[in-house]
Every structure is written in structure tokens, then in C-alpha cells.
Amino acid sequence: MEVLRVSSPSLPFVERKTEGAPQGGGFAEKFWQALEEVNALQKEADQAVLEVALGKEENLHRAIIALERANLALGLAVQVRNKVIEAYQEIMRMQV
């Protein structure tokens, strides 16, 4: 399963490159990097399962470990997304 990146024109408030930003990048940049890593783990797990199914790989443990790593990474990404949404909703409820 491939995670597709949402392009910034649909989200104009998210700036990918800002001047004066810290060298490590902002939250948005770190978030995109983390999603790319999750995507890479998902692809690795898919490839490991395919190799086991085709008989190219006899070590089933490698495929199971790859699947669990991908599952944990996806679960973490979902939890971070949920926390970001909760924070956004809390900010929107604030009285000005």
C-alpha cells in the first residue's frame, strides 16, 4: 500500500520551504519525512510477503518482522495524526 503525498496547493497554509527556518526543518517537513519512512516500511513488508509467497524466501520470520515493523510505524503515524487533529480542534474551540 503506497501512501500518497498531498500536494501543498491544496493546503496553502503548509509551507514546505520557509526562509529563516531551523536547519532541521519544521513540523511539516518532519511529518512528511516520517510518512515517507512509513511508506518505505510498507513497501518493504509487501516485498517480503511477495518473496515468501513466490518461494524465493524461505525465512518466514523476516517477512513477519517486516510486517510488524510496518504495522507499528503505521499505528504511530495514525496516533500522531489523531493528536494533531485533536490539537487543531482544541484551537478552533478557543474563545478569542
C-alpha positions, 0 to 999 in steps of 0.5 A: 500500500503506497501512501500518497503525498498531498500536494501543498496547493491544496493546503496553502497554509503548509509551507514546505520551504520557509526562509529563516527556518531551523536547519532541521526543518519544521513540523511539516517537513518532519511529518512528511519525512516520517510518512515517507519512512512509513511508506518505505516500511510498507513497501518493504513488508509487501516485498517480503510477503511477495518473496515468501509467497513466490518461494524465493524466501524461505525465512518466514520470520523476516517477512513477519518482522517486516510486517510488524515493523510496518504495522507499528510505524503505521499505528504511530503515524495514525496516533500522531495524526489523531493528536494533531487533529485533536490539537487543531480542534482544541484551537478552533474551540478557543474563545478569542 
